[in-house]
Amino acid sequence: MYIVIAGGGEVGGELARTLEKAHEVVVIDRNPQAKERFASLDVKVVVGGATDPTP
């Protein structure tokens, strides 16, 4: 199952850590440092706004 998490803060980070082993997880966050925060996890990080329709 694919899981998309909007926001890589405390809650999004905990969700990603919990779900990464059983699912394919994508985290969308506006902060470019999110890639560094999630580097140790097996998740994809997309820098951008989750509610912004432009890529």
N, CA, C and O atoms as CSV, one atom per row, in Angstrom:
chain,resi,resn,atom,element,x,y,z
A,1,MET,N,N,0.850,-1.163,0.000
A,1,MET,CA,C,0.000,0.000,0.000
A,1,MET,C,C,0.901,1.231,0.000
A,1,MET,O,O,1.925,1.268,0.681
A,2,TYR,N,N,0.504,2.231,-0.771
A,2,TYR,CA,C,1.212,3.499,-0.789
A,2,TYR,C,C,0.597,4.425,0.254
A,2,TYR,O,O,-0.624,4.540,0.353
A,3,ILE,N,N,1.454,5.081,1.027
A,3,ILE,CA,C,1.025,6.027,2.044
A,3,ILE,C,C,1.659,7.365,1.721
A,3,ILE,O,O,2.874,7.439,1.537
A,4,VAL,N,N,0.863,8.429,1.648
A,4,VAL,CA,C,1.368,9.780,1.435
A,4,VAL,C,C,1.114,10.572,2.707
A,4,VAL,O,O,-0.021,10.669,3.173
A,5,ILE,N,N,2.179,11.137,3.265
A,5,ILE,CA,C,2.089,11.922,4.491
A,5,ILE,C,C,2.371,13.372,4.148
A,5,ILE,O,O,3.434,13.692,3.615
A,6,ALA,N,N,1.428,14.247,4.450
A,6,ALA,CA,C,1.589,15.676,4.199
A,6,ALA,C,C,2.164,16.322,5.454
A,6,ALA,O,O,1.461,16.523,6.445
A,7,GLY,N,N,3.451,16.642,5.394
A,7,GLY,CA,C,4.119,17.279,6.529
A,7,GLY,C,C,5.073,16.326,7.215
A,7,GLY,O,O,4.709,15.200,7.553
A,8,GLY,N,N,6.294,16.783,7.417
A,8,GLY,CA,C,7.314,15.940,8.017
A,8,GLY,C,C,7.719,16.387,9.402
A,8,GLY,O,O,8.872,16.215,9.798
A,9,GLY,N,N,6.792,16.956,10.140
A,9,GLY,CA,C,7.077,17.376,11.512
A,9,GLY,C,C,7.079,16.183,12.460
A,9,GLY,O,O,7.365,15.057,12.054
A,10,GLU,N,N,6.760,16.436,13.712
A,10,GLU,CA,C,6.775,15.370,14.717
A,10,GLU,C,C,5.786,14.251,14.392
A,10,GLU,O,O,6.138,13.073,14.438
A,11,VAL,N,N,4.568,14.618,14.068
A,11,VAL,CA,C,3.544,13.596,13.786
A,11,VAL,C,C,3.853,12.873,12.479
A,11,VAL,O,O,3.801,11.644,12.421
A,12,GLY,N,N,4.172,13.630,11.434
A,12,GLY,CA,C,4.505,13.009,10.157
A,12,GLY,C,C,5.728,12.123,10.239
A,12,GLY,O,O,5.780,11.066,9.610
A,13,GLY,N,N,6.717,12.550,11.015
A,13,GLY,CA,C,7.921,11.749,11.196
A,13,GLY,C,C,7.638,10.446,11.909
A,13,GLY,O,O,8.156,9.396,11.530
A,14,GLU,N,N,6.824,10.513,12.932
A,14,GLU,CA,C,6.472,9.296,13.673
A,14,GLU,C,C,5.656,8.346,12.798
A,14,GLU,O,O,5.859,7.133,12.836
A,15,LEU,N,N,4.739,8.894,12.015
A,15,LEU,CA,C,3.971,8.058,11.091
A,15,LEU,C,C,4.892,7.373,10.087
A,15,LEU,O,O,4.754,6.178,9.826
A,16,ALA,N,N,5.826,8.127,9.529
A,16,ALA,CA,C,6.751,7.565,8.550
A,16,ALA,C,C,7.579,6.443,9.163
A,16,ALA,O,O,7.761,5.396,8.541
A,17,ARG,N,N,8.083,6.653,10.377
A,17,ARG,CA,C,8.885,5.619,11.048
A,17,ARG,C,C,8.058,4.362,11.311
A,17,ARG,O,O,8.555,3.243,11.186
A,18,THR,N,N,6.810,4.555,11.672
A,18,THR,CA,C,5.943,3.418,11.983
A,18,THR,C,C,5.548,2.632,10.736
A,18,THR,O,O,5.465,1.404,10.767
A,19,LEU,N,N,5.306,3.346,9.644
A,19,LEU,CA,C,4.753,2.707,8.449
A,19,LEU,C,C,5.784,2.268,7.413
A,19,LEU,O,O,5.453,1.491,6.518
A,20,GLU,N,N,7.008,2.739,7.509
A,20,GLU,CA,C,7.994,2.494,6.452
A,20,GLU,C,C,8.307,1.021,6.211
A,20,GLU,O,O,8.636,0.646,5.085
A,21,LYS,N,N,8.217,0.193,7.219
A,21,LYS,CA,C,8.593,-1.215,7.062
A,21,LYS,C,C,7.535,-2.038,6.349
A,21,LYS,O,O,7.851,-3.044,5.713
A,22,ALA,N,N,6.285,-1.619,6.450
A,22,ALA,CA,C,5.200,-2.401,5.869
A,22,ALA,C,C,4.599,-1.782,4.610
A,22,ALA,O,O,3.833,-2.435,3.902
A,23,HIS,N,N,4.947,-0.514,4.325
A,23,HIS,CA,C,4.323,0.194,3.202
A,23,HIS,C,C,5.350,1.061,2.484
A,23,HIS,O,O,6.438,1.323,2.997
A,24,GLU,N,N,4.982,1.493,1.300
A,24,GLU,CA,C,5.797,2.468,0.581
A,24,GLU,C,C,5.292,3.852,0.983
A,24,GLU,O,O,4.127,4.185,0.766
A,25,VAL,N,N,6.181,4.653,1.570
A,25,VAL,CA,C,5.790,5.920,2.170
A,25,VAL,C,C,6.432,7.081,1.418
A,25,VAL,O,O,7.615,7.044,1.078
A,26,VAL,N,N,5.630,8.108,1.168
A,26,VAL,CA,C,6.101,9.366,0.599
A,26,VAL,C,C,5.733,10.472,1.576
A,26,VAL,O,O,4.587,10.568,2.014
A,27,VAL,N,N,6.718,11.312,1.916
A,27,VAL,CA,C,6.486,12.450,2.788
A,27,VAL,C,C,6.614,13.713,1.948
A,27,VAL,O,O,7.609,13.899,1.247
A,28,ILE,N,N,5.605,14.583,2.017
A,28,ILE,CA,C,5.638,15.866,1.319
A,28,ILE,C,C,5.816,16.950,2.368
A,28,ILE,O,O,5.026,17.061,3.305
A,29,ASP,N,N,6.874,17.756,2.196
A,29,ASP,CA,C,7.164,18.813,3.160
A,29,ASP,C,C,7.744,20.012,2.421
A,29,ASP,O,O,8.499,19.853,1.462
A,30,ARG,N,N,7.393,21.200,2.866
A,30,ARG,CA,C,7.903,22.425,2.240
A,30,ARG,C,C,9.365,22.699,2.574
A,30,ARG,O,O,10.050,23.395,1.825
A,31,ASN,N,N,9.841,22.167,3.676
A,31,ASN,CA,C,11.190,22.431,4.145
A,31,ASN,C,C,12.200,21.526,3.422
A,31,ASN,O,O,12.081,20.303,3.495
A,32,PRO,N,N,13.180,22.101,2.733
A,32,PRO,CA,C,14.177,21.277,2.036
A,32,PRO,C,C,15.006,20.399,2.982
A,32,PRO,O,O,15.571,19.398,2.543
A,33,GLN,N,N,15.089,20.748,4.248
A,33,GLN,CA,C,15.845,19.956,5.217
A,33,GLN,C,C,15.133,18.648,5.568
A,33,GLN,O,O,15.702,17.796,6.250
A,34,ALA,N,N,13.913,18.489,5.112
A,34,ALA,CA,C,13.163,17.252,5.381
A,34,ALA,C,C,13.887,16.046,4.798
A,34,ALA,O,O,13.842,14.959,5.373
A,35,LYS,N,N,14.559,16.229,3.654
A,35,LYS,CA,C,15.298,15.111,3.054
A,35,LYS,C,C,16.372,14.610,4.007
A,35,LYS,O,O,16.609,13.405,4.095
A,36,GLU,N,N,17.015,15.511,4.712
A,36,GLU,CA,C,18.052,15.129,5.672
A,36,GLU,C,C,17.440,14.426,6.885
A,36,GLU,O,O,17.998,13.451,7.390
A,37,ARG,N,N,16.286,14.926,7.351
A,37,ARG,CA,C,15.642,14.329,8.528
A,37,ARG,C,C,15.204,12.898,8.276
A,37,ARG,O,O,15.209,12.075,9.191
A,38,PHE,N,N,14.823,12.594,7.036
A,38,PHE,CA,C,14.303,11.271,6.723
A,38,PHE,C,C,15.318,10.384,5.997
A,38,PHE,O,O,14.961,9.322,5.488
A,39,ALA,N,N,16.577,10.815,5.950
A,39,ALA,CA,C,17.606,10.068,5.223
A,39,ALA,C,C,17.802,8.659,5.776
A,39,ALA,O,O,18.146,7.745,5.026
A,40,SER,N,N,17.591,8.475,7.063
A,40,SER,CA,C,17.808,7.153,7.664
A,40,SER,C,C,16.627,6.210,7.466
A,40,SER,O,O,16.714,5.028,7.798
A,41,LEU,N,N,15.528,6.723,6.930
A,41,LEU,CA,C,14.338,5.894,6.716
A,41,LEU,C,C,14.206,5.512,5.249
A,41,LEU,O,O,14.751,6.178,4.369
A,42,ASP,N,N,13.486,4.445,5.003
A,42,ASP,CA,C,13.228,3.999,3.639
A,42,ASP,C,C,11.934,4.644,3.141
A,42,ASP,O,O,10.936,3.966,2.897
A,43,VAL,N,N,11.980,5.968,2.997
A,43,VAL,CA,C,10.831,6.724,2.505
A,43,VAL,C,C,11.300,7.692,1.431
A,43,VAL,O,O,12.471,8.071,1.392
A,44,LYS,N,N,10.390,8.083,0.569
A,44,LYS,CA,C,10.683,9.098,-0.433
A,44,LYS,C,C,10.217,10.434,0.122
A,44,LYS,O,O,9.145,10.520,0.721
A,45,VAL,N,N,11.019,11.478,-0.073
A,45,VAL,CA,C,10.660,12.813,0.389
A,45,VAL,C,C,10.525,13.730,-0.816
A,45,VAL,O,O,11.428,13.816,-1.648
A,46,VAL,N,N,9.392,14.412,-0.901
A,46,VAL,CA,C,9.139,15.381,-1.953
A,46,VAL,C,C,9.082,16.751,-1.293
A,46,VAL,O,O,8.301,16.972,-0.368
A,47,VAL,N,N,9.918,17.672,-1.777
A,47,VAL,CA,C,9.919,19.026,-1.232
A,47,VAL,C,C,8.888,19.843,-2.000
A,47,VAL,O,O,8.989,20.002,-3.217
A,48,GLY,N,N,7.902,20.357,-1.284
A,48,GLY,CA,C,6.842,21.150,-1.892
A,48,GLY,C,C,5.633,21.171,-0.981
A,48,GLY,O,O,5.625,20.574,0.096
A,49,GLY,N,N,4.618,21.872,-1.439
A,49,GLY,CA,C,3.387,21.978,-0.668
A,49,GLY,C,C,2.410,20.888,-1.039
A,49,GLY,O,O,2.172,20.632,-2.219
A,50,ALA,N,N,1.851,20.255,-0.048
A,50,ALA,CA,C,0.904,19.164,-0.300
A,50,ALA,C,C,-0.428,19.676,-0.865
A,50,ALA,O,O,-1.174,18.913,-1.479
A,51,THR,N,N,-0.719,20.935,-0.663
A,51,THR,CA,C,-1.988,21.477,-1.173
A,51,THR,C,C,-1.784,22.336,-2.407
A,51,THR,O,O,-2.748,22.894,-2.930
A,52,ASP,N,N,-0.558,22.454,-2.883
A,52,ASP,CA,C,-0.242,23.265,-4.058
A,52,ASP,C,C,-0.336,22.399,-5.304
A,52,ASP,O,O,0.385,21.406,-5.405
A,53,PRO,N,N,-1.203,22.738,-6.262
A,53,PRO,CA,C,-1.376,21.870,-7.437
A,53,PRO,C,C,-0.195,21.905,-8.420
A,53,PRO,O,O,-0.098,21.030,-9.280
A,54,THR,N,N,0.696,22.888,-8.312
A,54,THR,CA,C,1.840,22.937,-9.211
A,54,THR,C,C,2.990,22.147,-8.630
A,54,THR,O,O,3.235,22.209,-7.425
A,55,PRO,N,N,3.701,21.402,-9.464
A,55,PRO,CA,C,4.823,20.574,-8.969
A,55,PRO,C,C,6.009,21.388,-8.525
A,55,PRO,O,O,7.015,20.826,-8.090
